[in-house]
Amino acid sequence: MLSLIVTDLATGTRKRIQVSKTPFCIGKAAGNDLILPHESVGARHCQLVVEGDRVQVQDLRVPGGTLLNDRLVETAAPFLAGDRLTVGKFQIERLGDGDAPSPVVPPVPQAPGSSVPPEWTRPVTPRMRQEILDELQKHPDLMKMDFAQTPLEEVRSKATHVIRTLFRRKTGSSAPESLVQELVSEAVGYGPLESLLRDDSVDEIMVNGPSVIYVERQGKIARTDCSFTDEDQLMNILRRILAPIGRRIDQSSPMVDARLPDGSRVNAIIPPLCLIGPVMTIRKFAARPYTIHNLIERGTLTRNMAVFLQLAVRYRRNLLISGGTGSGKTTLLNVFSSFIPEDERIITIEDAAELRLRQPHVIPLEAKPPNIEGQGAIPIRKLLINSLRMRPDRILIGECRGGEALDMLQAMNTGHDGSMTTLHANSARDALNRLETMVLMAGMDLPIRAIRDQIASAIHLLVHQARMPDGSRKIVAVCEITGREGETIVLQDLFRYEKKGLDDDGRVQGDHRALGTVPKFVQDLRARGTPVDLSLFKE
């Protein structure tokens, strides 16, 4: 059996590991065979492949890479007895049969007449760190790169090479790999957020000033040991996020919504509005967009509910998705949008682009904030009005927050069936009340009766999603709007989630139930000869 000795180079702590499977994955994320919990280690950093007596190390293309006997592993290399891997701040030695662990090699004594030891052992001062960063920014190899067009990994690779060169020129020694990764992240990446953004188990990152960072994993919030050096570093990273999309944050505009290249949503607010310093919240998007099958597996809805909702989208029912903050409304809208046929022209309208549709004919529109003089803002409402002149088959609004609700209802009532949007609400009935309020925000002097008529005729289905106490997300109600009786819009429940309690591990227990009601549009489809399985709605 293959034996390894893992050494923490910072503390000298060692432990012996037996490799009993192949491939043997190494990284800091849960689920690896060898977990090395430190920000200098990638979520899945490298892996060992064992074939008889032959062992191969394969780098998984993380920033900073994997070193084998102090040489960078390009893709894969043989891992022989006595060889040493460097993974972040850890060293992994392969033992041969009967071998004893090698002693920890002390720093090489300084040779007479030399100015620095061959291997750098002194602490890196803040001044030297800043000097390297300053020279990096001015280096010709980086200045001639088009950062907007060059893949991030190529930029990081070039920056890594330059940093190693600058460090050796300044000190005569090779740079510690952990330092190289920190400088690369700060210079061309997202600093201490890098490791959290690469960690697939993290759903949300909450930065409360430079020294406090929380994350959400599977619905649970926990504080991390990551932090920024100071407020200046945090502001530099924030400006780096905003620059590619033409947004800004400063004293005159201290709040902003933005996005990362992968579609993750970013919100930031700074002093004087926030008293603890800059605060940033990043809602991460999954590396692979969720599918309806993922939601069924997670218990968000049942297969019968999924079949019905797919039918509703395909046959152009207008959908309103409601829920509280963090309940997964945008994820649900993304999944439902995948049911739209590929031969339709779809226009998406959002404050900060998050939706990722896979159809070939999609026109994404994004609202524009005001410039530094406070002029030139293009809100969602203007984009929606303009989109009606763009010959859309369907319009998807990321979230209704104000007067655009009136224009959305009018669009749904004038030939743009199959459109969808989301809004914040605590229940299905509350969603209709909020929609009324937002229509009034349009500034039109409309009587409540007329507004309710608009809602009743425009919205066909209302899907309400909630976040449970254990962090899971459930569709708790699917309702059909059947019209208006007196002053009340009539909601007819089709499916409902009935919570039964918590199990011993604190997980929510309950069932989704069909309530036995067949929606009116399904009856119309069957009358026109379209087969629909009515067992979907049986109690």
TIPA-111746 format. One line per 10 residues: number of its first residue (from 1); their letters; for each residue x, y, z of C-alpha. Coordinates in nm, 2 decimals. Example, Ala and Ser with C-alpha at 12.3 -4.5 7.8 and 13.67 -1.06 7.14 Angstrom:
// TIPA-111746
1	as	1.23 -0.45 0.78 | 1.37 -0.11 0.71
//
This chain:
// TIPA-111746
1	mlslivtdla	0.00 0.00 0.00 | 0.13 0.35 -0.09 | 0.24 0.55 0.21 | 0.27 0.93 0.23 | 0.41 1.17 0.49 | 0.23 1.50 0.50 | 0.42 1.79 0.66 | 0.28 2.13 0.74 | 0.57 2.35 0.64 | 0.46 2.64 0.86
11	tgtrkriqvs	0.45 2.43 1.19 | 0.65 2.12 1.11 | 0.36 1.90 1.20 | 0.37 1.56 1.02 | 0.13 1.28 0.97 | 0.14 0.95 0.79 | -0.13 0.87 0.52 | -0.21 0.54 0.35 | -0.34 0.56 -0.01 | -0.60 0.29 -0.06
21	ktpfcigkaa	-0.79 0.40 -0.37 | -0.72 0.56 -0.71 | -0.76 0.83 -0.81 | -0.66 0.98 -0.47 | -0.78 1.34 -0.46 | -0.60 1.61 -0.26 | -0.75 1.95 -0.18 | -0.91 2.16 0.09 | -1.28 2.10 0.01 | -1.49 1.83 0.18
31	gndlilphes	-1.50 1.52 -0.03 | -1.13 1.49 -0.11 | -0.94 1.18 0.01 | -0.68 1.40 0.17 | -0.81 1.73 0.30 | -0.55 2.01 0.35 | -0.75 2.30 0.51 | -0.57 2.62 0.40 | -0.64 2.90 0.16 | -0.32 2.82 -0.03
41	vgarhcqlvv	-0.47 2.49 -0.14 | -0.72 2.46 -0.42 | -1.07 2.31 -0.36 | -0.95 2.01 -0.57 | -0.58 2.07 -0.61 | -0.42 1.76 -0.75 | -0.47 1.38 -0.75 | -0.26 1.06 -0.74 | -0.33 0.78 -0.99 | -0.20 0.44 -0.88
51	egdrvqvqdl	-0.14 0.16 -1.14 | 0.04 -0.12 -0.97 | 0.38 0.01 -0.85 | 0.35 0.32 -1.07 | 0.22 0.64 -0.92 | 0.14 0.95 -1.12 | 0.06 1.30 -0.99 | -0.19 1.50 -1.19 | -0.23 1.88 -1.14 | -0.59 1.99 -1.16
61	rvpggtllnd	-0.50 2.33 -1.30 | -0.54 2.54 -0.99 | -0.37 2.88 -0.95 | -0.01 2.84 -0.82 | 0.00 2.48 -0.94 | 0.16 2.17 -0.78 | 0.54 2.14 -0.74 | 0.72 1.81 -0.77 | 1.07 1.83 -0.62 | 1.04 2.21 -0.66
71	rlvetaapfl	0.95 2.19 -1.03 | 0.60 2.29 -1.15 | 0.39 1.99 -1.27 | 0.25 2.10 -1.61 | -0.02 1.83 -1.64 | 0.11 1.50 -1.50 | 0.44 1.35 -1.38 | 0.57 1.02 -1.22 | 0.57 1.03 -0.84 | 0.86 0.81 -0.73
81	agdrltvgkf	0.97 0.69 -0.38 | 1.15 0.98 -0.21 | 0.98 1.25 -0.42 | 0.83 1.55 -0.26 | 0.51 1.73 -0.36 | 0.44 2.09 -0.26 | 0.07 2.17 -0.23 | 0.02 2.52 -0.09 | 0.19 2.53 0.25 | 0.21 2.15 0.27
91	qierlgdgda	0.48 1.90 0.16 | 0.38 1.54 0.07 | 0.66 1.28 0.06 | 0.62 0.94 -0.10 | 0.78 0.66 0.11 | 0.92 0.35 -0.05 | 0.88 0.00 0.10 | 1.05 0.00 0.44 | 1.15 0.37 0.42 | 1.14 0.59 0.72
101	pspvvppvpq	1.02 0.95 0.68 | 1.30 1.19 0.59 | 1.38 1.45 0.85 | 1.24 1.80 0.80 | 1.51 1.98 0.61 | 1.63 2.29 0.80 | 1.70 2.61 0.61 | 2.04 2.60 0.43 | 2.29 2.80 0.63 | 2.40 3.13 0.46
111	apgssvppew	2.72 3.08 0.27 | 3.01 3.32 0.34 | 2.98 3.63 0.13 | 2.62 3.56 0.02 | 2.35 3.82 0.09 | 2.06 3.58 0.13 | 2.01 3.21 0.19 | 1.94 2.99 -0.11 | 1.59 2.92 0.02 | 1.41 3.22 0.15
121	trpvtprmrq	1.33 3.19 0.52 | 1.29 3.55 0.63 | 0.95 3.71 0.68 | 0.83 3.91 0.39 | 0.79 4.27 0.50 | 0.48 4.47 0.39 | 0.72 4.71 0.20 | 0.87 4.43 -0.01 | 0.52 4.29 -0.07 | 0.40 4.62 -0.20
131	eildelqkhp	0.72 4.67 -0.41 | 0.66 4.34 -0.59 | 0.29 4.43 -0.65 | 0.39 4.78 -0.78 | 0.64 4.63 -1.02 | 0.40 4.36 -1.13 | 0.14 4.62 -1.23 | 0.41 4.80 -1.45 | 0.56 4.48 -1.60 | 0.56 4.50 -1.98
141	dlmkmdfaqt	0.44 4.13 -2.02 | 0.12 4.22 -1.82 | 0.07 4.58 -1.96 | 0.05 4.45 -2.31 | -0.22 4.19 -2.22 | -0.59 4.27 -2.30 | -0.74 4.17 -1.96 | -1.10 4.19 -2.10 | -1.02 3.94 -2.38 | -0.75 3.72 -2.22
151	pleevrskat	-0.87 3.41 -2.02 | -0.82 3.46 -1.64 | -0.61 3.15 -1.61 | -0.36 3.28 -1.88 | -0.34 3.61 -1.69 | -0.28 3.43 -1.36 | -0.01 3.20 -1.52 | 0.18 3.50 -1.66 | 0.15 3.69 -1.32 | 0.28 3.38 -1.14
161	hvirtlfrrk	0.59 3.37 -1.36 | 0.65 3.74 -1.32 | 0.62 3.73 -0.94 | 0.87 3.44 -0.91 | 1.11 3.63 -1.13 | 1.08 3.96 -0.93 | 1.12 3.78 -0.60 | 1.43 3.60 -0.71 | 1.57 3.92 -0.85 | 1.51 4.10 -0.52
171	tgssapeslv	1.62 3.82 -0.28 | 1.83 3.58 -0.48 | 1.60 3.30 -0.37 | 1.28 3.13 -0.48 | 0.95 3.27 -0.34 | 0.74 3.06 -0.10 | 0.46 2.91 -0.30 | 0.20 3.04 -0.06 | 0.33 3.39 -0.10 | 0.32 3.36 -0.48
181	qelvseavgy	-0.05 3.26 -0.47 | -0.14 3.54 -0.23 | 0.03 3.80 -0.45 | -0.13 3.66 -0.77 | -0.48 3.67 -0.61 | -0.43 4.02 -0.49 | -0.28 4.15 -0.82 | -0.51 4.00 -1.08 | -0.77 3.81 -0.88 | -0.99 3.86 -0.58
191	gplesllrdd	-0.75 3.83 -0.29 | -0.87 3.63 0.01 | -1.20 3.56 -0.17 | -1.02 3.35 -0.43 | -1.03 3.03 -0.23 | -1.40 3.08 -0.13 | -1.50 3.15 -0.49 | -1.33 2.82 -0.60 | -1.49 2.62 -0.32 | -1.79 2.45 -0.48
201	svdeimvngp	-1.95 2.39 -0.13 | -1.99 2.77 -0.07 | -2.32 2.92 -0.19 | -2.28 3.27 -0.06 | -1.99 3.49 0.07 | -2.06 3.78 0.31 | -1.78 4.03 0.37 | -1.85 4.24 0.68 | -1.56 4.49 0.66 | -1.20 4.39 0.59
211	sviyverqgk	-1.15 4.15 0.88 | -1.47 3.95 0.90 | -1.59 3.71 0.62 | -1.88 3.46 0.65 | -2.00 3.20 0.41 | -2.31 3.00 0.36 | -2.29 2.62 0.30 | -2.60 2.41 0.25 | -2.81 2.68 0.41 | -2.59 2.72 0.72
221	iartdcsftd	-2.38 3.04 0.79 | -2.04 3.01 0.94 | -1.74 3.25 0.99 | -1.42 3.18 0.80 | -1.06 3.25 0.90 | -1.01 3.45 0.58 | -0.97 3.83 0.59 | -0.84 4.13 0.39 | -0.51 4.30 0.49 | -0.70 4.63 0.54
231	edqlmnilrr	-0.98 4.84 0.40 | -0.77 4.96 0.10 | -0.72 4.60 -0.02 | -1.10 4.53 0.01 | -1.18 4.84 -0.19 | -0.92 4.76 -0.46 | -1.08 4.41 -0.50 | -1.42 4.56 -0.52 | -1.32 4.81 -0.79 | -1.16 4.52 -0.98
241	ilapigrrid	-1.50 4.35 -0.98 | -1.68 4.66 -1.10 | -1.44 4.79 -1.37 | -1.51 4.53 -1.64 | -1.88 4.60 -1.63 | -1.85 4.98 -1.62 | -1.98 5.03 -1.27 | -1.84 5.23 -0.98 | -1.86 5.27 -0.61 | -1.74 5.58 -0.42
251	qsspmvdarl	-1.86 5.85 -0.17 | -2.11 5.99 -0.42 | -2.24 5.64 -0.52 | -2.19 5.42 -0.22 | -2.42 5.13 -0.32 | -2.38 4.90 -0.63 | -2.51 4.58 -0.78 | -2.27 4.39 -1.01 | -2.17 4.04 -1.13 | -1.86 3.83 -1.16
261	pdgsrvnaii	-1.76 3.68 -1.50 | -1.92 3.35 -1.40 | -2.26 3.51 -1.33 | -2.23 3.53 -0.96 | -2.42 3.83 -0.82 | -2.24 4.10 -0.61 | -2.39 4.37 -0.39 | -2.17 4.62 -0.21 | -2.23 4.92 0.02 | -1.96 5.14 0.17
271	pplcligpvm	-1.93 5.42 0.43 | -2.08 5.66 0.50 | -2.39 5.44 0.46 | -2.23 5.14 0.63 | -2.07 5.21 0.97 | -1.83 4.90 0.98 | -1.65 4.96 0.65 | -1.72 4.82 0.31 | -1.96 4.53 0.31 | -1.99 4.30 0.01
281	tirkfaarpy	-2.23 4.00 -0.05 | -2.16 3.75 -0.33 | -2.44 3.51 -0.43 | -2.24 3.24 -0.62 | -2.38 3.07 -0.93 | -2.32 2.70 -0.95 | -2.04 2.60 -1.20 | -2.31 2.40 -1.38 | -2.66 2.56 -1.38 | -2.92 2.37 -1.19
291	tihnliergt	-3.16 2.15 -1.39 | -3.51 2.04 -1.30 | -3.36 1.70 -1.21 | -3.13 1.86 -0.96 | -3.43 2.03 -0.80 | -3.63 1.71 -0.78 | -3.33 1.53 -0.62 | -3.30 1.81 -0.36 | -3.67 1.79 -0.28 | -3.76 2.13 -0.40
301	ltrnmavflq	-4.05 1.99 -0.60 | -4.18 1.65 -0.71 | -4.17 1.49 -1.06 | -4.54 1.55 -1.11 | -4.50 1.92 -1.03 | -4.20 1.94 -1.27 | -4.40 1.78 -1.55 | -4.69 2.02 -1.50 | -4.47 2.33 -1.48 | -4.28 2.23 -1.79
311	lavryrrnll	-4.62 2.19 -1.96 | -4.72 2.54 -1.84 | -4.41 2.70 -1.98 | -4.42 2.52 -2.31 | -4.79 2.63 -2.36 | -4.71 2.99 -2.28 | -4.86 3.05 -1.94 | -4.74 3.37 -1.77 | -4.56 3.28 -1.45 | -4.49 3.48 -1.13
321	isggtgsgkt	-4.23 3.33 -0.90 | -4.24 3.47 -0.54 | -4.04 3.40 -0.23 | -3.83 3.56 0.05 | -3.46 3.67 0.03 | -3.24 3.37 -0.05 | -3.53 3.14 -0.13 | -3.39 3.05 -0.48 | -3.63 3.25 -0.70 | -3.36 3.33 -0.97
331	tllnvfssfi	-3.25 2.97 -0.97 | -3.61 2.86 -1.03 | -3.65 3.12 -1.31 | -3.34 2.99 -1.47 | -3.47 2.63 -1.46 | -3.81 2.72 -1.59 | -3.66 2.92 -1.87 | -3.49 2.60 -2.00 | -3.84 2.47 -2.09 | -3.89 2.75 -2.35
341	pederiitie	-3.87 2.61 -2.71 | -3.55 2.70 -2.90 | -3.73 2.86 -3.19 | -3.86 3.15 -2.98 | -3.70 3.50 -2.94 | -3.64 3.57 -2.57 | -3.55 3.90 -2.41 | -3.42 3.90 -2.05 | -3.41 4.22 -1.85 | -3.22 4.25 -1.52
351	daaelrlrqp	-3.05 4.50 -1.29 | -2.74 4.28 -1.29 | -2.73 4.00 -1.54 | -2.77 3.66 -1.37 | -2.99 3.45 -1.60 | -2.80 3.20 -1.81 | -3.03 3.07 -2.09 | -2.91 2.81 -2.33 | -3.15 2.88 -2.62 | -2.98 3.03 -2.93
361	hvipleakpp	-3.21 3.33 -2.97 | -3.17 3.52 -2.64 | -3.12 3.90 -2.61 | -2.99 3.99 -2.26 | -3.05 4.35 -2.14 | -2.90 4.50 -1.82 | -3.00 4.82 -1.65 | -2.75 5.10 -1.64 | -2.67 5.30 -1.32 | -2.62 5.68 -1.33
371	niegqgaipi	-2.27 5.82 -1.42 | -2.06 6.02 -1.19 | -2.27 6.33 -1.25 | -2.59 6.14 -1.16 | -2.71 6.13 -1.52 | -2.76 5.86 -1.78 | -2.94 5.60 -1.57 | -3.14 5.34 -1.77 | -3.38 5.16 -1.53 | -3.55 4.83 -1.59
381	rkllinslrm	-3.87 5.00 -1.68 | -3.72 5.18 -1.98 | -3.56 4.86 -2.10 | -3.90 4.68 -2.07 | -4.07 4.95 -2.27 | -3.80 4.94 -2.54 | -3.81 4.56 -2.55 | -4.17 4.57 -2.67 | -4.03 4.72 -3.00 | -3.78 4.43 -3.04
391	rpdriligec	-4.03 4.17 -3.14 | -4.00 3.94 -2.84 | -4.19 3.61 -2.81 | -4.12 3.61 -2.44 | -3.99 3.86 -2.18 | -3.82 3.75 -1.87 | -3.77 4.01 -1.60 | -3.51 3.91 -1.33 | -3.70 4.08 -1.05 | -3.99 4.33 -1.03
401	rggealdmlq	-3.93 4.60 -0.78 | -4.13 4.90 -0.88 | -4.33 5.07 -1.15 | -4.21 4.83 -1.42 | -4.47 4.59 -1.28 | -4.74 4.79 -1.47 | -4.56 4.76 -1.80 | -4.49 4.39 -1.74 | -4.87 4.33 -1.69 | -4.95 4.52 -2.00
411	amntghdgsm	-4.70 4.32 -2.20 | -4.84 3.99 -2.07 | -5.19 4.11 -2.17 | -5.09 4.22 -2.53 | -4.94 3.91 -2.70 | -4.63 3.82 -2.50 | -4.77 3.51 -2.33 | -4.52 3.28 -2.16 | -4.34 3.56 -1.99 | -4.20 3.52 -1.64
421	ttlhansard	-4.07 3.73 -1.35 | -3.99 3.71 -0.98 | -4.07 3.93 -0.68 | -4.01 3.93 -0.30 | -4.30 3.81 -0.09 | -4.38 3.60 0.22 | -4.67 3.41 0.07 | -4.86 3.36 -0.26 | -5.14 3.60 -0.14 | -4.88 3.85 -0.03
431	alnrletmvl	-4.72 3.84 -0.37 | -5.04 3.97 -0.53 | -5.07 4.25 -0.27 | -4.71 4.35 -0.34 | -4.77 4.35 -0.72 | -5.06 4.59 -0.67 | -4.84 4.82 -0.47 | -4.57 4.81 -0.74 | -4.82 4.90 -1.01 | -4.92 5.21 -0.80
441	magmdlpira	-4.55 5.30 -0.80 | -4.57 5.36 -1.17 | -4.73 5.69 -1.10 | -5.05 5.62 -1.29 | -5.38 5.71 -1.12 | -5.54 5.37 -1.16 | -5.82 5.24 -0.94 | -5.75 4.93 -0.74 | -6.03 4.74 -0.93 | -5.85 4.81 -1.27
451	irdqiasaih	-5.52 4.70 -1.13 | -5.67 4.37 -1.00 | -5.83 4.31 -1.34 | -5.49 4.36 -1.50 | -5.33 4.11 -1.26 | -5.61 3.85 -1.29 | -5.59 3.85 -1.67 | -5.21 3.87 -1.70 | -5.08 3.62 -1.45 | -5.18 3.26 -1.50
461	llvhqarmpd	-4.97 3.08 -1.24 | -4.80 3.18 -0.92 | -4.52 2.97 -0.78 | -4.41 3.05 -0.42 | -4.08 2.92 -0.29 | -3.95 2.93 0.07 | -3.63 2.86 0.25 | -3.68 2.61 0.53 | -3.52 2.63 0.88 | -3.26 2.37 0.77
471	gsrkivavce	-3.15 2.58 0.47 | -3.33 2.37 0.21 | -3.55 2.53 -0.05 | -3.91 2.41 -0.12 | -4.18 2.52 -0.36 | -4.45 2.55 -0.10 | -4.74 2.65 -0.33 | -4.83 2.64 -0.70 | -5.15 2.84 -0.76 | -5.37 2.92 -1.06
481	itgregetiv	-5.52 3.26 -1.08 | -5.88 3.20 -1.20 | -6.02 3.56 -1.21 | -6.17 3.80 -0.97 | -6.47 3.78 -0.74 | -6.58 4.11 -0.61 | -6.27 4.29 -0.49 | -6.06 3.97 -0.45 | -5.83 3.80 -0.70 | -5.91 3.43 -0.68
491	lqdlfryekk	-5.62 3.19 -0.62 | -5.68 2.82 -0.67 | -5.41 2.59 -0.51 | -5.29 2.31 -0.74 | -4.99 2.18 -0.53 | -4.89 2.25 -0.17 | -4.60 2.15 0.06 | -4.71 2.03 0.40 | -4.45 2.05 0.67 | -4.46 1.78 0.93
501	gldddgrvqg	-4.17 1.88 1.16 | -3.80 1.81 1.20 | -3.60 1.49 1.23 | -3.33 1.42 1.48 | -3.07 1.59 1.26 | -3.28 1.91 1.23 | -3.39 1.84 0.87 | -3.74 1.95 0.76 | -3.98 1.66 0.70 | -4.29 1.70 0.49
511	dhralgtvpk	-4.46 1.61 0.16 | -4.57 1.79 -0.16 | -4.93 1.71 -0.24 | -5.15 1.76 -0.54 | -5.49 1.90 -0.43 | -5.70 1.73 -0.70 | -5.77 2.05 -0.90 | -5.72 2.04 -1.28 | -5.61 2.39 -1.41 | -5.84 2.56 -1.66
521	fvqdlrargt	-5.57 2.57 -1.93 | -5.52 2.20 -1.90 | -5.89 2.14 -1.96 | -5.86 2.37 -2.27 | -5.57 2.17 -2.40 | -5.75 1.84 -2.36 | -6.06 1.99 -2.53 | -5.83 2.08 -2.83 | -5.70 1.72 -2.85 | -5.37 1.77 -2.66
531	pvdlslfke	-5.31 1.47 -2.43 | -5.24 1.56 -2.07 | -5.20 1.30 -1.79 | -5.46 1.40 -1.53 | -5.30 1.18 -1.27 | -5.05 1.47 -1.22 | -5.33 1.64 -1.02 | -5.46 1.34 -0.82 | -5.45 1.38 -0.44
//
